[in-house]
Amino acid sequence: MQEARLKPGARVVAAMSGGVDSSVTAALLKRQGYDVIGITLQLYPSDNQPSRKGACCAGADIYDAKRVAQSLDIPHYVLDYESRFRKNVIEDFAQSYAKGETPIPCVRCNERVKFADLLDTARELGAEAMATGHYVRRVEGAAGAELHAAADITRDQSYFLFTTTQAQLDYLRFPLGDLEKSEVRAIAAQLALVNAAKPDSQDICFVPQGHYSDIVGRVKPGAARPGDIVDLSGAVLGRHDGIVHFTVGQRKGLGLSGNEEPLFVLKLDPVNDRVVVGPRAALGSSRITLREVNWLGPQSAPFEARVKVRSMRPPVAAMVTPLAGGTARVELAAPEDAIAPGQACVFYEASGSRVLGGGWITAEAVAA
């Protein structure tokens, strides 16, 4: 197991969300003889927590985490991180949409809350490591810990952890990285954990009923300004209620009909409040410009890699060129559709599972 390098009986903090994955993580650590402390984060007011089926961090989750900790006979603490979460995740989410981007709040939560503030708390508690229920692998390499995709590629979450720093990775542990989801549920059932059959989280935790534009409107009033829907030539085809309601690649909800072929969102123009649409053929891009690039591997320029431009897409061949100022350019071997600013482009070894880094996609994607 990846935790074998820790001393027997070492203290480990387990981040417990109340779901089955983090609960089994804590159980495995306990089984291996570590001094486990469970911590659950309260990220928004208890009277405003989503309760719909399939949501994460719902009101009952703190209670579920507490009951699991009791059954494992480990101490459990609930930390109030509401203000940090609002500032570093929710407000960033709203601002990103207002700028015509399609944000990934789960990445920001890992980067700015779980692997920053919570990790610092784990150190303060004297823990030698912090473990989470992410499906990724931590492999000890010649130059330190490496981040790799999970053994079960259908559950892999490495895309969402590309901002993890080397120092954080050295401290983190991911006990589920070599397991399949079915094995995790079997372990939970064997231990009679109260959440063994709990559904997986599917939506953004702080977006009730999936209506993300409501959050944007509440956090950033005035962001949803009406404007024109135009084609590539600038001709006005219709009107919209705000660019926050759209994302690159979107087809439905445009309110346009009678066209020779289906139209898709090609670009969002926040300066002029315009939604630019066009045919599917215009969606493809082969060059991407990235900002805030985080490196977890060699930075020779340029280098061949496989990259993912959306979490659910398979990695594709590309050439990555590191540039000055924390930026990079990615040239895809073949055009990819709907490359959206605000999403991430994550680099993997050309032939392997190691994550080499990644960055945030800017609006300067160049059409093929």
N, C-alpha and C positions, 0 to 999 in steps of 0.2 A: 504494500500500500504506500501511497505517497507520504503518509505521516510517519513512516518508519524512522526517519532521521531525527525525530523528536525524542527526547529522553523519556524513558518509562516514567509514567506518572506526571508528565509535564502538564501544566495548565493550558487549556485550549478554550477559547471563547467560540461558541457556536451561535451564529446569527440565525435566529428562529423566527420565521415569518408566520408560522401557524399552519403552513402547508406540509404535505407529506415528505417532500424532498429534504427540507431543512430539518424536519423531525428525525428522519432516518439518519441524516448526517450526525446529529447529536447522539443518536443511539449507537452508531458505529464507533464513534470516538469513545463513548462510555464503555463499550464492549472491549475496546483495545486497551483499556486501563488508564486512560487519561483523566485528569482532573478537569471535568467539563463544567463550564458556566454557560447557561443559555441567556441570550439577550434578544428581546423583541423591541422593535422601534414603533412608537406611536407617531404616525406621520401626519395625521389630521385629526380634528376634534372628534370625539366619540359620537357626537350627535350628527356628524356629517359624513360618516363612513359608509361607503357603498356596501350594500348587503345582497346584491344580485348574485345569482349563481354564476360561478366561473370567474368572479373577481378575486384579486389578491388583496391582502391587507384590509379585508372587510372587518366590520365590528367584532365578529365572533373569532377572528383569527388570534387576537391576543389571548383570549380565553383558551383556545385550542392549544396554543404554544405553552401556556401555563400548565394545562392538564398533562401534556406530554412530558414536560419537565418533571412534574410530580411523579409520573409513572416511572421515569428513568432515575428518580432520586438524585436530581442535580439542581443546584440553585438556579433561580430564574429571575431576571430583572426586566422591567419595562422602562425604557428611556423615552422621554418626551423630546422628540426631534421635529415638532411641528413647524417652528419658525425656520429652522435650517432647511427643511424639505420645501417649504413654500418659497423661500428665497432662491435656493439653488436648483430646484427642479420645476416647480409649477410656474414661477414667474419666467424662467428661461423658456419653458414650453410655450407660454403665451406670446412672448416677444419673438420667438422663432417663427411662429405662424404669422404674426403681424408683418414679418419681413418677407413673406412669401416662401418660407421654408417648410419642410415636413420633418419635424423634430423626432428624436428618439429619447423620450424621458427616462427609459430604463437604463440607458447608458449614463446619463447625467446622474441618476440616483446612485449607481455603482461608483461612479467617479467622484462625486462630490459629497456623498453621504455615507454609504456603506464602507467604501474603501478609503475614506478620509476620516470623518468624525468618529465613526464606530470603531475603526481600526485603532485610532488613538486611544479610545476608551479601553479597548482590549489590552493595550500595552500598559495603561494605568492600573489595570487589574492584575498585572503581573503575568499575563498570558504569554506563552512562547509562540503562539500562533493563533490565527483566527480562521475558522472554517465556515464555508457556506455550502448551500445545496445546489450550486451551479453545476451543470453538466459540461465540465471542461477538465482537462488534465494538466497537472503540474508535474513537469519532468525535470529531474536534476541533470543539468548539462555541464559541460566543462567550464563554462563561464558563469554558472549560476542557474537559478530556476528558469525554466522555459514554460511558456503557455502553449498548450496544444489543444486541438479540437477533441471533443469527447469520443470515446470508443463507439458509442451509439450515435452515428451521424444524424439520425432523425431527431435527436434531442439536443444536439450540440448548441451551446450558448456562447461560444467564444467570440462571435461577432459583437455581442453586447459588452465584452470585457476588453475591447481593444485599447481603452485609455488607461488600463492598469499599468502602473510604473514598475520598474524592476525592483525597487525597494519594497513595494507592496506585494509583489509576487513572491519575493523571498519569504514574506511573513504569512502569506495565505496558504490554505490547504483546501482541496476540493475532493472529498472522499467518494463522490458519486461518479467521478470522471471515467471509471472503467466499467461502470454498471449500465445495464439497460433499465428502462423505466419499469418493466415488468418485474425485474429483480428487486427494485426499490420497493414496489408495492408489496411484494411477497415478504420482504423483511418487515415492513410495517405491520402486515397481517400476522406474521409469526409472533411479533412482540405485542400484538393486540393494542396498537396505538389507536387513539380515538379518531384520528384523521386518516386512517389507512385507506379508506375509499373516497376521500375528499377529492372533488374535481380539481383539475389543474386550473390555475389562473390563466385567463386568456386576454383580458383587456387591460387598458391603462388603469392603474388602481384608483386614481383620483378623478376619473371621468365618469360620473354617474350616467348609466344607460348608454354609454358610448358617445354622448353628445359633446365632443371636444370643443366645438365652437362656443358652447355656453360658458365653458371655463375661460376661454380666451376673452369673451366679452366681459366677464366679471372681473378678471384680473387686469385686463388692458382695455378699458372702455374706449369706444371710438375706433377700435382696430378694424371693425367690419364696416368699412366704407363702401358704398355702392360704386360701380364703375362699368366700363364697357368690356364686352367680350369681342375680341378682334381676331382676324385671321393673320397670316404671316405678312400680308401686304399692308396691314393696318386698317383694313375695312371693318367697320363696326357690324357685327352680326347679331348682337343682343346686349342685354344688361345683366349684371349680377349684383348680389347683396353684400359682397365682400370677398376678397381673395382668401380669407381665412377658411372659407368653405371648400377650397379646392386644393388639389395636389397634382404634381406633374404625372401624366399618364392616365388621369381620370377621364372616363367617358360618360358615365351616367350623371344626371343632375345638371347638365349644361343648359337645358331648356331650349335647345336648338333642334330644328327639324327641317326636312325638305332639302337636305344636302345630298350631293351625289354620292358621297361616301361618309362613313362614321367619322366624327371629329373627336380629337383627344386634347387634353390640356398639354401644351408644349412648354409653357413658361408662365410664371407669375411675375407681374411688374408692379411692385408695391409703391414705387414712386408715382406712377400714373394711375394706380388702381385698375390695372388692366389684366384680363385673363387672355392669354394668347393661345389659340387653338389651331389645329391642323390635322392632316391625315396621319394614320399610323406610320406611314413611311418616314415621316419627319420626326418621329420619336427617338430614333436611334442616335447614339453618340458613341464615339470611340476615344475621346480624350476627356479627362477629368482633371480639374484643379482642386487640390485639397488644402485645407488650413488646419492649424492646431494638430499637426501630425505627431503621434506618439510612436517611438521606436522601441521594439522589443527584440531586435535582432540586428544583424549586420546592415550597414547603411551604405554599401558600395553603390556607386551611381554610374549608370543605371543598373538595375538587376531584374532578372526574370522572376515572376511570382504568379500565383493564382490569387485573384481578388474577388471579394463579394461586395456588390453595391446595394444589396438589400438582404435583410436577415434570412428570408425564405428562399433566396436564389442560390443555386450551386455556384461555387467559385469558377472563374473563367481565367484563361491565360492573359497575361498582361506584362508590360514593362513599366517598372516604377522608377522614377527619377527624383531623388531628394533634391530640394531646392533650399534657398536661404530663407530665414525667417519662419522656420517651422512649417514650411509648405512643401508640396510635392506635386509632381505631374504623373498621371497614369495614362498610358496608352494601351487600350484594349486590342487584343488580337482580332476581335470581331465586335461590331457595334452592339451595345446593349440598349434596350428600350427603357424609357422613363427613368432616367438618372436624375434624381430629385435633390436639389440643394437642401441641406439640413440632415440628409441621411449620411451614413458612414460608408467609407470604402476601406475594407480591411484586407491586409496583405497576409497571405499564407505562403509557405515554401512552395516552390514550383513542383516539387515531388515530395510531399510530406504533409504532416499535420500541424507543424509549428506555426504559431502566429508571429509574424515579424513586425507588426505594427498596424497603423491605420490612421485615417484622418477624416475630417468632415468635408463633405462635398460642397463646393461653392457654386455660385450661379454661372461660373465661366465655363461650363461644359461646352465643348466644341462639337458641332454636328459632324457626322461622318461624311 
